[in-house]
């Protein structure tokens, strides 16, 4: 696992996302079944260090878990990378991979999926994000989910805006 973090925050408020303040935290690792859990913990740790509101912790955790799980299950990539950015009152989570996505005409059918309620990952991300973009390239993809945070509290604001895919 490789991780880095940069942030600029006001010594008065102790919060990263206000008044043109910015932050960037990144982590990359092998795309293994443990990646979703490990990168979820990374995202929560960043949210704590940057003193984001609790609803941002939860939103980051869900978004990272779902997007990283999609990479592990569907992309065939040997690696996955997460970047968490704050610019002004926008919190952006980007998940990158080096795989090749394949269209599935039918749902994934693995023995462990037999009784699982699967296939709702992007709908869950849609519920938390105010905007989602997907860029698929010949080798790899980037999915970015944005959350607009309240100027006063640093918390996530009114989700449910129509996402862009």
PLY file of the C-alpha trace (Angstrom):
ply
format ascii 1.0
element vertex 165
property float x
property float y
property float z
element edge 164
property int vertex1
property int vertex2
end_header
0.00 0.00 0.00
1.26 3.47 -0.92
-0.36 6.53 0.68
0.24 10.29 0.70
-1.56 13.31 2.10
-1.35 17.09 1.74
-3.66 19.61 3.33
-3.94 23.31 3.94
-6.29 24.28 6.75
-7.07 27.28 8.85
-5.45 27.19 12.29
-8.50 29.02 13.63
-11.19 26.60 12.51
-9.14 23.42 12.29
-11.27 22.37 9.31
-9.90 21.71 5.87
-12.80 22.38 3.50
-13.60 26.06 4.03
-12.60 29.33 2.42
-10.60 28.11 -0.59
-8.71 25.64 1.55
-7.70 22.40 -0.08
-6.52 18.92 0.70
-5.45 15.81 -1.18
-4.98 12.30 0.19
-4.15 9.30 -1.99
-3.71 5.60 -1.45
-3.01 2.77 -3.91
-2.84 -0.97 -3.32
-3.40 -4.35 -4.90
-6.99 -4.96 -6.02
-7.68 -7.79 -3.59
-10.82 -8.59 -1.60
-9.24 -6.77 1.39
-8.86 -3.54 -0.61
-12.40 -2.25 0.04
-12.02 -2.56 3.82
-8.49 -1.14 3.88
-9.34 1.83 1.68
-12.57 2.49 3.64
-10.43 2.77 6.80
-8.04 5.08 4.94
-10.96 7.35 3.88
-12.36 7.48 7.43
-8.91 8.32 8.82
-8.57 11.20 6.33
-12.03 12.51 7.26
-11.07 12.42 10.96
-7.71 14.16 10.41
-9.39 16.84 8.31
-12.12 17.18 10.96
-14.97 16.72 8.50
-18.47 16.31 9.88
-19.69 12.81 10.71
-22.00 12.63 7.68
-18.95 13.16 5.45
-17.18 10.26 7.19
-20.15 8.02 6.41
-20.51 9.22 2.83
-16.80 8.72 2.13
-16.86 5.25 3.65
-19.83 4.13 1.56
-18.55 5.66 -1.67
-15.05 4.22 -1.31
-16.35 0.78 -0.32
-18.75 0.53 -3.26
-16.40 1.89 -5.92
-13.40 -0.15 -4.78
-15.57 -3.29 -4.57
-16.60 -2.70 -8.20
-12.94 -2.54 -9.23
-12.11 -5.75 -7.37
-15.14 -7.65 -8.68
-15.45 -6.38 -12.23
-12.35 -4.70 -13.67
-9.63 -7.34 -13.60
-7.19 -4.63 -12.57
-4.18 -5.69 -10.50
-4.36 -2.41 -8.53
-6.83 0.20 -7.27
-6.16 3.79 -6.18
-8.27 6.23 -4.18
-7.80 10.00 -4.15
-9.77 12.20 -1.75
-9.76 15.91 -2.57
-11.25 18.97 -0.94
-11.50 22.23 -2.83
-13.62 24.92 -1.23
-16.82 23.17 -0.17
-16.52 20.23 -2.60
-15.29 16.86 -1.41
-14.32 14.58 -4.33
-13.50 10.89 -4.15
-11.81 9.35 -7.20
-11.29 5.63 -7.63
-8.90 4.55 -10.41
-7.98 1.18 -11.82
-5.94 -0.30 -14.66
-8.41 -2.95 -15.75
-10.61 -3.54 -18.75
-14.32 -3.41 -18.03
-16.47 -5.94 -19.77
-20.16 -5.61 -20.39
-22.10 -8.42 -18.67
-25.32 -9.42 -20.36
-26.41 -11.18 -17.15
-25.65 -10.58 -13.49
-22.43 -11.93 -12.04
-23.10 -15.43 -10.74
-20.59 -16.56 -8.15
-21.31 -19.15 -5.44
-20.89 -16.50 -2.72
-23.47 -14.30 -4.47
-26.23 -16.91 -4.30
-28.14 -15.24 -1.44
-26.58 -11.77 -1.56
-28.53 -8.69 -2.55
-26.01 -7.42 -5.12
-25.94 -4.94 -7.92
-26.96 -1.80 -6.01
-23.50 -0.25 -5.54
-23.79 2.69 -7.91
-27.33 3.42 -6.72
-25.97 3.69 -3.19
-23.19 5.99 -4.37
-25.82 8.08 -6.21
-27.67 8.53 -2.91
-24.61 10.10 -1.26
-23.02 12.03 -4.13
-24.24 15.22 -5.74
-22.40 14.33 -8.96
-20.75 11.21 -10.36
-18.55 10.98 -13.45
-17.06 7.91 -15.09
-14.17 7.91 -17.53
-13.38 4.55 -19.10
-10.23 4.27 -21.15
-8.67 1.40 -23.07
-6.70 0.43 -20.00
-8.39 1.59 -16.83
-11.09 3.85 -15.56
-11.71 6.70 -13.14
-14.96 7.13 -11.23
-15.31 10.41 -9.36
-18.06 11.12 -6.81
-18.53 14.67 -5.54
-20.20 15.81 -2.35
-21.04 19.48 -1.83
-20.48 20.30 1.83
-22.27 22.89 3.89
-20.21 26.09 4.16
-21.01 26.48 7.85
-20.61 22.96 9.18
-18.35 21.04 6.80
-21.03 18.39 6.49
-22.54 16.88 3.37
-25.43 18.87 1.99
-28.62 17.80 0.26
-27.75 14.77 -1.77
-30.03 13.57 -4.49
-28.95 15.95 -7.25
-29.07 14.19 -10.59
-25.67 12.50 -11.05
-23.69 12.66 -14.27
-22.32 9.34 -15.51
0 1
1 2
2 3
3 4
4 5
5 6
6 7
7 8
8 9
9 10
10 11
11 12
12 13
13 14
14 15
15 16
16 17
17 18
18 19
19 20
20 21
21 22
22 23
23 24
24 25
25 26
26 27
27 28
28 29
29 30
30 31
31 32
32 33
33 34
34 35
35 36
36 37
37 38
38 39
39 40
40 41
41 42
42 43
43 44
44 45
45 46
46 47
47 48
48 49
49 50
50 51
51 52
52 53
53 54
54 55
55 56
56 57
57 58
58 59
59 60
60 61
61 62
62 63
63 64
64 65
65 66
66 67
67 68
68 69
69 70
70 71
71 72
72 73
73 74
74 75
75 76
76 77
77 78
78 79
79 80
80 81
81 82
82 83
83 84
84 85
85 86
86 87
87 88
88 89
89 90
90 91
91 92
92 93
93 94
94 95
95 96
96 97
97 98
98 99
99 100
100 101
101 102
102 103
103 104
104 105
105 106
106 107
107 108
108 109
109 110
110 111
111 112
112 113
113 114
114 115
115 116
116 117
117 118
118 119
119 120
120 121
121 122
122 123
123 124
124 125
125 126
126 127
127 128
128 129
129 130
130 131
131 132
132 133
133 134
134 135
135 136
136 137
137 138
138 139
139 140
140 141
141 142
142 143
143 144
144 145
145 146
146 147
147 148
148 149
149 150
150 151
151 152
152 153
153 154
154 155
155 156
156 157
157 158
158 159
159 160
160 161
161 162
162 163
163 164
